[in-house]
């Protein structure tokens, strides 16, 4: 505050600098001038990169797990539909809706049904 009273004049202004530095945006409108200030700024920027990387990893893992879970449910639905050897119209519609929800192509869904039906014979209505 003593070195740059105009740039770090209040807590909200200092928080602005911290947030911009932590998120690695770095507008450059406020920057430290002293060696200690630059060291704190560099450490804050590195911590920001680490936090963003950690959060990105967490979100990506959660997304991948959710997609895998939904695909497992889709496969379980196909196995259930194939259990009696016949995929009824109702089962076909339910599978088609799940396919749409998952964003699977017709080819992908058909290949999956064929793969899972190799365990037994299945006929469609």
Phi and psi restraints in degrees (value plus and minus 20) as a CYANA .aco file:
   2 UNK   PHI     -88.1   -48.1
   2 UNK   PSI     -54.5   -14.5
   3 UNK   PHI     -98.3   -58.3
   3 UNK   PSI     -59.7   -19.7
   4 UNK   PHI    -149.9  -109.9
   4 UNK   PSI      48.6    88.6
   5 UNK   PHI     -83.4   -43.4
   5 UNK   PSI     -47.6    -7.6
   6 UNK   PHI     -95.3   -55.3
   6 UNK   PSI     -50.4   -10.4
   7 UNK   PHI    -108.6   -68.6
   7 UNK   PSI     -54.5   -14.5
   8 UNK   PHI    -138.9   -98.9
   8 UNK   PSI      34.3    74.3
   9 UNK   PHI    -100.7   -60.7
   9 UNK   PSI     -40.4    -0.4
  10 UNK   PHI    -168.3  -128.3
  10 UNK   PSI     148.2   188.2
  11 UNK   PHI     -83.4   -43.4
  11 UNK   PSI     -65.1   -25.1
  12 UNK   PHI     -79.9   -39.9
  12 UNK   PSI     -59.0   -19.0
  13 UNK   PHI     -85.1   -45.1
  13 UNK   PSI     -61.7   -21.7
  14 UNK   PHI     -86.9   -46.9
  14 UNK   PSI     -58.2   -18.2
  15 UNK   PHI     -84.4   -44.4
  15 UNK   PSI     -58.5   -18.5
  16 UNK   PHI     -76.7   -36.7
  16 UNK   PSI     -69.1   -29.1
  17 UNK   PHI     -80.2   -40.2
  17 UNK   PSI     -63.3   -23.3
  18 UNK   PHI     -82.3   -42.3
  18 UNK   PSI     -65.3   -25.3
  19 UNK   PHI     -85.1   -45.1
  19 UNK   PSI     -65.4   -25.4
  20 UNK   PHI     -83.2   -43.2
  20 UNK   PSI     -57.3   -17.3
  21 UNK   PHI     -93.9   -53.9
  21 UNK   PSI     -63.2   -23.2
  22 UNK   PHI     -82.5   -42.5
  22 UNK   PSI     -56.5   -16.5
  23 UNK   PHI    -105.5   -65.5
  23 UNK   PSI     -15.2    24.8
  24 UNK   PHI      38.2    78.2
  24 UNK   PSI       4.3    44.3
  25 UNK   PHI     -93.8   -53.8
  25 UNK   PSI     -71.2   -31.2
  26 UNK   PHI      36.4    76.4
  26 UNK   PSI      44.7    84.7
  27 UNK   PHI     -79.6   -39.6
  27 UNK   PSI     -49.8    -9.8
  28 UNK   PHI      68.3   108.3
  28 UNK   PSI     -18.2    21.8
  29 UNK   PHI     -92.3   -52.3
  29 UNK   PSI     -45.7    -5.7
  30 UNK   PHI    -154.8  -114.8
  30 UNK   PSI     108.4   148.4
  31 UNK   PHI    -169.4  -129.4
  31 UNK   PSI     127.8   167.8
  32 UNK   PHI     -93.3   -53.3
  32 UNK   PSI     133.0   173.0
  33 UNK   PHI    -130.2   -90.2
  33 UNK   PSI     -49.8    -9.8
  34 UNK   PHI    -101.3   -61.3
  34 UNK   PSI     141.7   181.7
  35 UNK   PHI     -82.5   -42.5
  35 UNK   PSI     -62.8   -22.8
  36 UNK   PHI     -84.7   -44.7
  36 UNK   PSI     -61.0   -21.0
  37 UNK   PHI     -83.0   -43.0
  37 UNK   PSI     -60.8   -20.8
  38 UNK   PHI     -86.2   -46.2
  38 UNK   PSI     -58.1   -18.1
  39 UNK   PHI     -83.7   -43.7
  39 UNK   PSI     -65.0   -25.0
  40 UNK   PHI     -83.4   -43.4
  40 UNK   PSI     -61.5   -21.5
  41 UNK   PHI     -82.3   -42.3
  41 UNK   PSI     -63.1   -23.1
  42 UNK   PHI     -84.8   -44.8
  42 UNK   PSI     -63.8   -23.8
  43 UNK   PHI     -83.3   -43.3
  43 UNK   PSI     -59.7   -19.7
  44 UNK   PHI     -84.0   -44.0
  44 UNK   PSI     -61.8   -21.8
  45 UNK   PHI     -84.5   -44.5
  45 UNK   PSI     -62.9   -22.9
  46 UNK   PHI     -84.1   -44.1
  46 UNK   PSI     -61.4   -21.4
  47 UNK   PHI     -83.1   -43.1
  47 UNK   PSI     -57.5   -17.5
  48 UNK   PHI     -82.4   -42.4
  48 UNK   PSI     -62.8   -22.8
  49 UNK   PHI     -82.4   -42.4
  49 UNK   PSI     -63.2   -23.2
  50 UNK   PHI     -83.4   -43.4
  50 UNK   PSI     -62.9   -22.9
  51 UNK   PHI     -84.2   -44.2
  51 UNK   PSI     -65.3   -25.3
  52 UNK   PHI     -82.5   -42.5
  52 UNK   PSI     -62.9   -22.9
  53 UNK   PHI     -83.7   -43.7
  53 UNK   PSI     -62.7   -22.7
  54 UNK   PHI     -83.7   -43.7
  54 UNK   PSI     -67.4   -27.4
  55 UNK   PHI     -84.7   -44.7
  55 UNK   PSI     -58.3   -18.3
  56 UNK   PHI     -82.5   -42.5
  56 UNK   PSI     -63.1   -23.1
  57 UNK   PHI     -82.3   -42.3
  57 UNK   PSI     -61.4   -21.4
  58 UNK   PHI     -84.4   -44.4
  58 UNK   PSI     -66.7   -26.7
  59 UNK   PHI     -85.2   -45.2
  59 UNK   PSI     -63.3   -23.3
  60 UNK   PHI     -83.5   -43.5
  60 UNK   PSI     -61.4   -21.4
  61 UNK   PHI     -85.4   -45.4
  61 UNK   PSI     -63.7   -23.7
  62 UNK   PHI     -82.7   -42.7
  62 UNK   PSI     -61.0   -21.0
  63 UNK   PHI     -83.6   -43.6
  63 UNK   PSI     -66.7   -26.7
  64 UNK   PHI     -82.4   -42.4
  64 UNK   PSI     -60.8   -20.8
  65 UNK   PHI     -84.2   -44.2
  65 UNK   PSI     -60.1   -20.1
  66 UNK   PHI     -84.9   -44.9
  66 UNK   PSI     -63.5   -23.5
  67 UNK   PHI     -83.0   -43.0
  67 UNK   PSI     -63.5   -23.5
  68 UNK   PHI     -83.0   -43.0
  68 UNK   PSI     -60.9   -20.9
  69 UNK   PHI     -82.8   -42.8
  69 UNK   PSI     -64.1   -24.1
  70 UNK   PHI     -86.5   -46.5
  70 UNK   PSI     -56.4   -16.4
  71 UNK   PHI     -86.9   -46.9
  71 UNK   PSI     -59.5   -19.5
  72 UNK   PHI     -81.8   -41.8
  72 UNK   PSI     -60.7   -20.7
  73 UNK   PHI     -84.8   -44.8
  73 UNK   PSI     -60.5   -20.5
  74 UNK   PHI     -81.3   -41.3
  74 UNK   PSI     -66.4   -26.4
  75 UNK   PHI     -83.4   -43.4
  75 UNK   PSI     -60.4   -20.4
  76 UNK   PHI     -83.2   -43.2
  76 UNK   PSI     -57.1   -17.1
  77 UNK   PHI     -84.9   -44.9
  77 UNK   PSI     -60.7   -20.7
  78 UNK   PHI     -84.8   -44.8
  78 UNK   PSI     -65.8   -25.8
  79 UNK   PHI     -79.6   -39.6
  79 UNK   PSI     -62.6   -22.6
  80 UNK   PHI     -82.7   -42.7
  80 UNK   PSI     -62.6   -22.6
  81 UNK   PHI     -85.6   -45.6
  81 UNK   PSI     -53.4   -13.4
  82 UNK   PHI    -103.6   -63.6
  82 UNK   PSI     -27.4    12.6
  83 UNK   PHI     -77.2   -37.2
  83 UNK   PSI     -58.9   -18.9
  84 UNK   PHI    -112.8   -72.8
  84 UNK   PSI     -16.1    23.9
  85 UNK   PHI      66.6   106.6
  85 UNK   PSI     -25.3    14.7
  86 UNK   PHI    -153.5  -113.5
  86 UNK   PSI     112.1   152.1
  87 UNK   PHI    -115.8   -75.8
  87 UNK   PSI      88.9   128.9
  88 UNK   PHI     -91.9   -51.9
  88 UNK   PSI     149.6   189.6
  89 UNK   PHI     -81.9   -41.9
  89 UNK   PSI     -61.2   -21.2
  90 UNK   PHI     -83.4   -43.4
  90 UNK   PSI     -64.7   -24.7
  91 UNK   PHI     -84.0   -44.0
  91 UNK   PSI     -60.5   -20.5
  92 UNK   PHI     -81.1   -41.1
  92 UNK   PSI     -63.2   -23.2
  93 UNK   PHI     -84.9   -44.9
  93 UNK   PSI     -60.1   -20.1
  94 UNK   PHI     -85.6   -45.6
  94 UNK   PSI     -62.7   -22.7
  95 UNK   PHI     -83.8   -43.8
  95 UNK   PSI     -62.6   -22.6
  96 UNK   PHI     -81.8   -41.8
  96 UNK   PSI     -60.7   -20.7
  97 UNK   PHI     -85.4   -45.4
  97 UNK   PSI     -63.0   -23.0
  98 UNK   PHI     -84.4   -44.4
  98 UNK   PSI     -58.1   -18.1
  99 UNK   PHI     -80.1   -40.1
  99 UNK   PSI     -64.6   -24.6
 100 UNK   PHI     -83.9   -43.9
 100 UNK   PSI     -64.5   -24.5
 101 UNK   PHI     -80.3   -40.3
 101 UNK   PSI     -56.4   -16.4
 102 UNK   PHI    -103.7   -63.7
 102 UNK   PSI     -32.0     8.0
 103 UNK   PHI      53.8    93.8
 103 UNK   PSI       8.8    48.8
 104 UNK   PHI    -105.3   -65.3
 104 UNK   PSI     123.2   163.2
 105 UNK   PHI     -93.8   -53.8
 105 UNK   PSI     141.4   181.4
 106 UNK   PHI     -80.4   -40.4
 106 UNK   PSI     -58.8   -18.8
 107 UNK   PHI     -83.2   -43.2
 107 UNK   PSI     -63.5   -23.5
 108 UNK   PHI     -83.6   -43.6
 108 UNK   PSI     -67.1   -27.1
 109 UNK   PHI     -83.5   -43.5
 109 UNK   PSI     -62.5   -22.5
 110 UNK   PHI     -83.3   -43.3
 110 UNK   PSI     -63.6   -23.6
 111 UNK   PHI     -82.1   -42.1
 111 UNK   PSI     -59.2   -19.2
 112 UNK   PHI     -86.8   -46.8
 112 UNK   PSI     -62.5   -22.5
 113 UNK   PHI     -82.9   -42.9
 113 UNK   PSI     -63.7   -23.7
 114 UNK   PHI     -83.7   -43.7
 114 UNK   PSI     -61.5   -21.5
 115 UNK   PHI     -82.4   -42.4
 115 UNK   PSI     -65.9   -25.9
 116 UNK   PHI     -93.1   -53.1
 116 UNK   PSI     -46.2    -6.2
 117 UNK   PHI     -99.5   -59.5
 117 UNK   PSI     -31.5     8.5
 118 UNK   PHI     -81.5   -41.5
 118 UNK   PSI     -39.5     0.5
 119 UNK   PHI     -91.0   -51.0
 119 UNK   PSI     -41.7    -1.7
 120 UNK   PHI    -180.6  -140.6
 120 UNK   PSI     159.2   199.2
 121 UNK   PHI    -115.9   -75.9
 121 UNK   PSI     118.7   158.7
 122 UNK   PHI    -153.3  -113.3
 122 UNK   PSI     123.5   163.5
 123 UNK   PHI    -141.9  -101.9
 123 UNK   PSI     125.6   165.6
 124 UNK   PHI    -126.5   -86.5
 124 UNK   PSI     125.0   165.0
